[in-house]
Amino acid sequence: MDFSAPSREHRRVVILGSTGSIGTQALEVIAEAPDRFSVAAVAAGGGNLDLLAQQAVSTRAAAVGAAGGTEADLERAIATAADDAGVRGYAPALLAGPDAVSRLAAWPDADVVLNGITGSIGLAPTLAALAAGHLLALANKESLIVGGELVRKAAAPGQLVPVDSEHSAIAQALRSGRADEVDRLVLTASGGPFRGMARNELVGVTPAQALAHPTWAMGKVITTNSATMVNKALEVIEAHLLFDIPLDRIDVVVHPQSVVHSMVQFVDGSTIAQASPPDMRLPIALGIGWPFRVPGSATPCDWSTASSWTFEPLDENAFPAIRLAKAAALRGGTAMAVYNAANEEAVEAFHSGIIGFNDIVDTVAAVVEELAGSPAGLQPGTPTLHDVLDAEQRARASARLRCGLQEHPRNTNAE
Ligand SMILES: NC(=O)c1ccc[n+]([C@@H]2O[C@H](COP(=O)([O-])OP(=O)(O)OC[C@H]3O[C@@H](n4cnc5c(N)ncnc54)[C@H](OP(=O)(O)O)[C@@H]3O)[C@@H](O)[C@H]2O)c1
């Protein structure tokens, strides 16, 4: 695809993480706009093969992939789903195993890849989609953050399109001025379920409370990351990498209504904000259709009823995750891979009831500090894929030890 001459022609979409929150909403978007999109392939982890098979049958995807399980498992699940739906003669290509998802990311009969996988395990598929020359609609922010320059260098101009609502908002607002007219980026944060609480009040909060997000319905990891503000911290780094704006010119403001998704402040004092009720179908549709809007993607704001939007500063003492991420990102190299991997492990430990809420970010801080002190821990400069995987493995081991988790993590980039 020539990314400098985008066309509005019909696009065939590969959906990675199709069974998750982003993936299922992407399938809704595509079903609503058959003139614009069709499903080329669906892929997921394999934790919910029945749903994956139902999605394959209902979209008639040409290929189906699962990182876990076998091709025989997939075949059985698809035969059952086809029987249930009364569909005959549907025989997609089946791929199973650790490299199945990356192979589908490079599927030749496709135009766009939506990466909706959770966690840094999405890195290899991100690199595969970019190498194959597909437009990449990226919800899996972790792959950009841990890969950093590696991912940036792999992407042609215009090839990487954000799906995160904040970055979609910024990309839209940036259309209002030239790059050298941008003063600051302002990311909005809902504040999560614990907005307004002090650090000592957060000591005893439970996983169930952390998963009760006030405005967004999302997967478990991102919802927990929203409660700790790690999600916003990752988004600050994502904005820095996507839009090439220095970290000291990226701010976060708490906006509990989640209607203004982010803003760009220009040098003349003008601020351009993007507003829509919280609904990921809008940034997903714009991501896979980029740069064209998809009519009716979501319900717009209702300007006929009274409403108010509020903005307040973030309490960085209660929520130090953003300050910590900015400091790690300034170290460069694999520091953000360490930050993210330590967080993924600490989130697992929190949901297993082994550590408390404040321990999540404290663990991340300790692991970044520990590996920064080790000469082999944080390679400066542009890391290779090997450097990233190595740093992640060290960070996961250190975090698991600190949290008291079993030694070997599951579902990671470790070879
Ligand atoms: N949800 C949102 O509203 C939202 C908003 C902005 C950004 N994001 C970002 O989008 C990404 C996905 O979030 P989510 O909320 O949709 O997560 P989710 O609901 O937990 O879904 C995760 C998906 O990833 C799949 N998966 C897990 N391991 C995999 C592997 N090894 N290979 C391939 N697929 C694998 C899962 O498949 P199985 O469960 O079937 O195994 C599932 O389909 C995250 O990076 C998140 O930060 C999400």
The ligand as a Gaussian input file, in Angstrom:
#p B3LYP/6-31G(d) Opt

LIG

0 1
 N      -10.374000      -2.225000      25.449000
 C      -10.249000      -0.949000      25.136000
 O      -11.216000      -0.192000      25.160000
 C       -8.898000      -0.392000      24.760000
 C       -8.766000       0.981000      24.530000
 C       -7.539000       1.476000      24.112000
 C       -6.456000       0.615000      23.950000
 N       -6.614000      -0.706000      24.207000
 C       -5.458000      -1.598000      24.033000
 O       -5.839000      -2.627000      23.149000
 C       -5.182000      -3.844000      23.513000
 C       -6.245000      -4.913000      23.756000
 O       -7.014000      -4.549000      24.883000
 P       -8.391000      -5.274000      25.221000
 O       -9.012000      -4.464000      26.285000
 O       -9.158000      -5.510000      23.961000
 O       -7.859000      -6.669000      25.827000
 P       -8.669000      -8.008000      26.092000
 O      -10.127000      -7.766000      26.094000
 O       -8.043000      -8.634000      27.277000
 O       -8.335000      -8.894000      24.786000
 C       -7.037000      -9.344000      24.520000
 C       -7.010000     -10.134000      23.236000
 O       -5.663000     -10.579000      23.016000
 C       -5.699000     -11.971000      22.714000
 N       -4.423000     -12.590000      23.050000
 C       -3.904000     -12.866000      24.257000
 N       -2.702000     -13.465000      24.122000
 C       -2.460000     -13.553000      22.795000
 C       -1.391000     -14.050000      22.012000
 N       -0.324000     -14.614000      22.566000
 N       -1.495000     -13.951000      20.668000
 C       -2.579000     -13.408000      20.096000
 N       -3.626000     -12.904000      20.777000
 C       -3.556000     -12.978000      22.111000
 C       -6.856000     -12.511000      23.533000
 O       -7.277000     -13.776000      23.027000
 P       -7.956000     -14.938000      23.948000
 O       -8.441000     -14.278000      25.193000
 O       -9.057000     -15.481000      23.098000
 O       -6.888000     -15.933000      24.204000
 C       -7.880000     -11.393000      23.269000
 O       -8.463000     -11.579000      22.006000
 C       -4.318000      -3.526000      24.722000
 O       -3.035000      -3.192000      24.306000
 C       -4.995000      -2.290000      25.312000
 O       -4.093000      -1.485000      26.037000
 C       -7.800000      -1.235000      24.611000

